[in-house]
């Protein structure tokens, strides 16, 4: 319900609001990325001084590394990598520098840098621009990885990332950019990194959602309810660190788990979640864990070929019914 403390806006607008609030509220926050000057000319960054808006050349490794240097001198850079696949080009400074400098200097350096990476899957962008790369970065100690699935969490997690003293990668689902929700207007509103959120209470089966799969999970839960199946739906929101307590809590409620993850099946986030369940909650399982994921194939350009690859309500509901 909209009230004086919230405003209904899109996921993309919520991200923009988070950036403007942090840029206007903190002198140490800067933004770096390709075409940033064009966004600034359109008012995307409010009244932020031009010296804090760095429009970079097309060299992701270069400006991602520049941000690490800026961070250890006391700034809080927001790096807009535009399309998530471009994070591969920035991997060396993110993995070898940002993630490790605090540890390697015995805590003398903090690296408060935020990397934004928008996942443009499901939009006929073909194999080189359609990845969901977050599982790769879940393997890197020193990083934090978040995947907001609602406008409220988009604002709250991005603000939390900017304020965090460690490097955080914010993987955004471009399919959600136009989706609307009520967003808190409090400039100090943040969503804690590392905490999942329950979106629907249920007792028969747990649906654990990653990133933009949440809306499909909730639709599947509605469909299951028509058959008398009560689904507990949680959105992990953060992938590194995972909220193991929330994962095991939903397992304890239902004993049946469907994990929904738009990344590839092999070594995906769903695989790690399933491992946690089996290692720490095996005695609570009534049926084997089900994964609804994307098969291990390069993403085709053709929309009719691409669309069926990703999790959808029908596949989620079918997996849940198999556990009943």
C-alpha positions as CSV (number, residue, x, y, z in Angstrom):
1,X,0.0,0.0,0.0
2,X,1.4,3.4,-1.0
3,X,1.7,6.0,1.8
4,X,3.6,9.1,2.6
5,X,6.7,7.2,3.4
6,X,6.8,5.2,0.1
7,X,6.4,5.9,-3.6
8,X,5.4,3.5,-6.3
9,X,8.2,3.3,-8.9
10,X,10.0,0.9,-11.3
11,X,12.9,-1.2,-10.3
12,X,15.1,1.0,-12.6
13,X,13.9,4.2,-10.9
14,X,14.5,2.6,-7.5
15,X,18.2,2.0,-8.5
16,X,18.5,5.6,-9.8
17,X,17.0,6.9,-6.5
18,X,19.5,4.9,-4.5
19,X,22.4,6.4,-6.5
20,X,21.1,9.9,-6.3
21,X,20.6,9.7,-2.5
22,X,24.1,8.4,-1.9
23,X,25.7,10.8,-4.3
24,X,23.9,13.8,-2.8
25,X,24.2,12.6,0.8
26,X,27.9,11.6,0.8
27,X,30.9,13.6,-0.5
28,X,33.0,10.5,-0.8
29,X,30.7,8.8,-3.4
30,X,31.6,8.9,-7.1
31,X,30.3,7.1,-10.2
32,X,32.3,5.7,-13.0
33,X,31.2,4.0,-16.3
34,X,30.7,4.2,-20.0
35,X,28.3,6.9,-21.3
36,X,27.9,8.2,-17.7
37,X,28.1,11.8,-19.0
38,X,25.0,11.2,-21.1
39,X,23.1,10.0,-18.1
40,X,24.3,13.0,-16.1
41,X,23.1,15.4,-18.8
42,X,19.7,13.8,-18.5
43,X,19.6,14.4,-14.7
44,X,20.2,10.8,-13.6
45,X,22.5,11.9,-10.8
46,X,20.7,15.0,-9.6
47,X,22.8,17.9,-8.6
48,X,26.0,15.9,-8.2
49,X,29.2,17.9,-9.0
50,X,30.6,17.0,-12.4
51,X,34.0,16.1,-10.8
52,X,32.4,13.1,-9.2
53,X,30.9,11.7,-12.4
54,X,33.6,9.9,-14.4
55,X,32.7,8.9,-18.0
56,X,35.2,6.2,-18.9
57,X,36.4,4.9,-22.2
58,X,35.4,1.4,-23.3
59,X,37.9,-0.4,-21.1
60,X,36.2,-2.3,-18.3
61,X,39.4,-3.6,-16.9
62,X,40.8,-0.1,-16.8
63,X,38.0,1.7,-15.0
64,X,37.1,-1.2,-12.7
65,X,40.8,-1.1,-11.6
66,X,40.7,2.7,-11.3
67,X,37.8,2.3,-8.9
68,X,39.8,0.0,-6.6
69,X,42.5,2.6,-6.4
70,X,39.9,5.3,-5.6
71,X,38.3,3.1,-3.0
72,X,41.5,2.5,-1.0
73,X,42.2,6.3,-0.9
74,X,38.8,6.8,0.8
75,X,36.3,7.2,-1.9
76,X,33.2,5.0,-2.5
77,X,33.0,4.4,-6.2
78,X,29.9,3.1,-8.0
79,X,31.0,1.3,-11.2
80,X,28.3,0.8,-13.9
81,X,29.4,-2.1,-16.0
82,X,26.2,-1.8,-18.1
83,X,25.8,-5.4,-19.3
84,X,26.7,-8.2,-16.9
85,X,28.9,-10.0,-19.5
86,X,31.3,-7.1,-19.4
87,X,32.2,-8.1,-15.9
88,X,34.4,-10.8,-17.5
89,X,36.7,-8.0,-18.8
90,X,36.8,-6.4,-15.4
91,X,37.5,-9.7,-13.6
92,X,41.2,-9.2,-12.8
93,X,40.8,-6.0,-10.7
94,X,37.7,-7.3,-9.1
95,X,39.0,-10.7,-8.2
96,X,42.8,-10.1,-7.7
97,X,42.6,-6.6,-6.2
98,X,39.2,-5.5,-4.8
99,X,38.4,-8.9,-3.2
100,X,41.9,-9.5,-1.7
101,X,43.5,-6.2,-0.7
102,X,41.8,-5.9,2.7
103,X,43.0,-9.4,3.6
104,X,46.5,-9.0,2.1
105,X,47.1,-5.7,4.0
106,X,45.9,-7.1,7.3
107,X,42.9,-4.8,7.3
108,X,44.9,-1.6,6.5
109,X,43.0,-1.1,3.3
110,X,39.2,-1.0,2.9
111,X,37.9,-1.4,-0.6
112,X,34.3,0.1,-0.5
113,X,33.6,-0.2,-4.2
114,X,30.2,-1.2,-5.8
115,X,30.0,-2.9,-9.2
116,X,26.6,-2.8,-11.0
117,X,26.1,-5.5,-13.6
118,X,22.8,-5.7,-15.4
119,X,21.8,-9.1,-16.7
120,X,20.1,-8.7,-20.2
121,X,19.0,-12.3,-20.6
122,X,15.6,-13.1,-22.2
123,X,15.8,-10.2,-24.6
124,X,17.4,-11.7,-27.8
125,X,20.8,-10.3,-26.9
126,X,22.5,-13.5,-28.0
127,X,25.2,-15.5,-26.4
128,X,27.8,-12.8,-25.6
129,X,25.3,-10.5,-23.8
130,X,22.9,-12.8,-22.0
131,X,24.8,-14.4,-19.2
132,X,23.9,-14.6,-15.5
133,X,27.4,-14.6,-14.1
134,X,26.9,-14.4,-10.4
135,X,27.8,-18.1,-9.7
136,X,31.4,-17.4,-10.8
137,X,31.8,-14.6,-8.3
138,X,30.2,-16.6,-5.4
139,X,33.5,-18.5,-5.5
140,X,35.6,-15.5,-4.6
141,X,36.3,-14.9,-0.8
142,X,36.3,-11.1,-0.1
143,X,33.4,-10.2,-2.4
144,X,29.8,-9.8,-1.6
145,X,27.2,-10.6,-4.2
146,X,23.5,-9.4,-4.2
147,X,20.7,-10.0,-6.7
148,X,17.6,-7.8,-5.8
149,X,14.3,-9.0,-7.2
150,X,11.9,-6.1,-6.3
151,X,12.1,-2.3,-6.5
152,X,12.3,-2.0,-2.7
153,X,15.2,-4.4,-2.5
154,X,16.9,-2.8,-5.5
155,X,17.0,0.5,-3.7
156,X,17.9,-1.0,-0.3
157,X,20.6,-3.4,-1.5
158,X,22.3,-0.9,-3.7
159,X,22.4,1.6,-0.9
160,X,23.7,-1.1,1.5
161,X,26.4,-2.0,-1.1
162,X,27.6,1.6,-1.5
163,X,27.9,2.0,2.3
164,X,29.6,-1.4,2.8
165,X,33.4,-1.3,3.4
166,X,33.9,-4.4,1.2
167,X,33.5,-4.8,-2.6
168,X,30.0,-5.7,-3.6
169,X,28.6,-6.8,-7.0
170,X,25.0,-5.9,-7.6
171,X,23.6,-8.2,-10.3
172,X,20.4,-6.6,-11.6
173,X,17.8,-8.5,-13.7
174,X,17.0,-6.3,-16.7
175,X,13.7,-8.1,-17.1
176,X,12.7,-6.3,-13.9
177,X,13.6,-2.8,-14.8
178,X,10.0,-1.8,-15.7
179,X,8.3,-3.7,-12.9
180,X,6.8,-1.4,-10.2
181,X,6.6,-1.6,-6.5
182,X,6.3,0.6,-3.4
183,X,9.8,1.9,-2.4
184,X,10.6,3.6,0.9
185,X,11.6,7.2,0.6
186,X,13.7,7.3,3.8
187,X,17.2,8.2,2.7
188,X,18.6,5.9,5.3
189,X,16.6,2.9,4.2
190,X,18.9,-0.1,3.5
191,X,18.3,-3.9,3.1
192,X,20.9,-5.8,5.1
193,X,23.3,-7.8,3.0
194,X,23.1,-11.5,3.7
195,X,19.4,-11.7,4.7
196,X,16.8,-13.5,2.7
197,X,13.1,-12.5,2.7
198,X,10.0,-14.6,2.9
199,X,7.4,-13.5,0.4
200,X,4.8,-16.1,1.1
201,X,4.2,-18.5,4.0
202,X,3.4,-22.1,3.2
203,X,3.6,-25.6,4.7
204,X,3.8,-28.2,1.9
205,X,6.8,-27.2,-0.3
206,X,9.5,-24.5,-0.2
207,X,10.4,-22.5,-3.3
208,X,13.8,-20.8,-2.9
209,X,14.2,-18.1,-5.5
210,X,17.3,-16.4,-6.9
211,X,17.2,-13.0,-8.7
212,X,14.3,-12.3,-11.1
213,X,12.9,-15.8,-10.6
214,X,10.9,-14.5,-7.7
215,X,7.9,-13.3,-9.8
216,X,7.7,-16.7,-11.5
217,X,7.9,-18.5,-8.1
218,X,5.1,-16.4,-6.7
219,X,2.9,-17.1,-9.8
220,X,3.7,-20.8,-9.4
221,X,2.7,-20.6,-5.8
222,X,-0.7,-19.2,-6.8
223,X,-1.2,-22.0,-9.3
224,X,-0.3,-24.6,-6.7
225,X,-2.7,-23.1,-4.2
226,X,-5.5,-23.9,-6.6
227,X,-4.6,-27.6,-6.2
228,X,-4.5,-27.2,-2.4
229,X,-0.6,-27.1,-2.3
230,X,0.7,-24.5,0.2
231,X,4.1,-23.1,-1.0
232,X,6.6,-21.2,1.2
233,X,8.4,-18.7,-1.1
234,X,11.7,-17.0,-0.1
235,X,13.9,-14.7,-2.1
236,X,17.6,-15.1,-1.1
237,X,18.4,-11.5,-2.2
238,X,22.1,-12.1,-1.3
239,X,24.2,-14.9,-2.8
240,X,27.5,-14.1,-1.0
241,X,27.1,-14.6,1.9
242,X,24.1,-16.9,1.7
243,X,21.5,-16.8,4.4
244,X,21.9,-20.5,5.4
245,X,19.6,-20.0,8.4
246,X,16.7,-18.9,6.2
247,X,17.4,-21.9,3.8
248,X,17.2,-24.4,6.6
249,X,14.3,-22.7,8.2
250,X,12.1,-23.0,5.2
251,X,13.3,-26.6,4.8
252,X,12.2,-27.3,8.3
253,X,8.7,-26.0,7.6
254,X,8.0,-28.2,4.5
255,X,10.6,-30.9,4.0
256,X,10.3,-30.4,0.3
257,X,12.4,-27.8,-1.7
258,X,12.4,-26.5,-5.2
259,X,15.3,-24.1,-6.0
260,X,14.7,-21.6,-8.9
261,X,17.8,-20.1,-10.4
262,X,18.1,-18.5,-13.9
263,X,21.8,-19.3,-14.1
264,X,23.1,-22.5,-15.7
265,X,22.7,-25.8,-14.0
266,X,26.3,-26.8,-13.5
267,X,28.0,-25.1,-10.6
268,X,25.1,-22.6,-10.3
269,X,23.8,-20.9,-7.2
270,X,21.1,-23.7,-7.0
271,X,23.8,-26.3,-6.7
272,X,25.4,-24.6,-3.7
273,X,22.0,-24.1,-2.1
274,X,21.2,-27.8,-2.6
275,X,24.5,-28.8,-1.1
276,X,23.8,-26.7,2.1
277,X,20.4,-28.5,2.4
278,X,21.9,-31.9,2.0
279,X,24.8,-31.3,4.3
280,X,23.0,-29.5,7.1
281,X,19.4,-30.5,6.7
282,X,19.3,-34.0,5.2
283,X,17.2,-35.4,8.1
284,X,14.5,-32.9,7.4
285,X,14.1,-33.8,3.7
286,X,11.0,-35.7,2.8
287,X,11.8,-35.8,-0.9
288,X,15.0,-35.1,-3.0
289,X,15.7,-31.4,-3.8
290,X,14.5,-30.2,-7.2
291,X,16.3,-27.5,-9.3
292,X,14.6,-25.4,-11.9
293,X,17.4,-23.8,-13.8
294,X,18.7,-22.9,-17.3
295,X,20.4,-25.7,-19.2
296,X,24.1,-25.6,-19.9
297,X,23.9,-24.1,-23.4
298,X,25.0,-20.8,-25.0
299,X,22.0,-18.5,-25.1
300,X,20.5,-18.3,-28.7
301,X,19.6,-15.1,-30.4
302,X,16.2,-16.5,-31.5
303,X,13.5,-15.4,-29.0
304,X,11.4,-18.6,-29.5
305,X,14.5,-20.7,-28.7
306,X,15.6,-18.5,-25.8
307,X,12.4,-18.0,-23.8
308,X,11.8,-21.7,-22.8
309,X,15.4,-22.0,-21.4
310,X,14.7,-20.0,-18.3
311,X,12.6,-20.9,-15.2
312,X,9.0,-20.1,-15.6
313,X,5.8,-20.7,-13.5
314,X,4.9,-23.8,-15.3
315,X,8.2,-25.5,-14.8
316,X,8.3,-24.4,-11.1
317,X,4.8,-25.7,-10.4
318,X,5.5,-29.0,-12.2
319,X,8.7,-29.5,-10.1
320,X,6.7,-28.8,-6.9
321,X,4.0,-31.3,-7.8
322,X,6.5,-34.0,-8.4
323,X,7.5,-33.6,-4.7
324,X,4.0,-34.1,-3.4
